[in-house]
Amino acid sequence: MSAAPGRSLLRSLRAVAWSFLGIRGRGASQQDMATIKPLHVIVVGLVGALLLVVGLIVLARSVTGG
């Protein structure tokens, strides 16, 4: 029995967020690799990276007064 699509996407979001922070445990990582879809990880990772870059640009502009 497979997980619901929304649940798989939520697991992907959580896995990518922990990976961005670099504190993902080996056991949880292995479990996620078996249950989440690679496409979800790619999409969530790209969106997360885009949000990070935009956030850093906004922060830099607000600090420099630009």
Secondary structure, DSSP 8 states (H G I E B T S, - for coil): ----HHHHHHHHHHHHHHHHHT---HHHHHHHHHHS-HHHHHHHHHHHHHHHHHHHHHHHHHHHT-
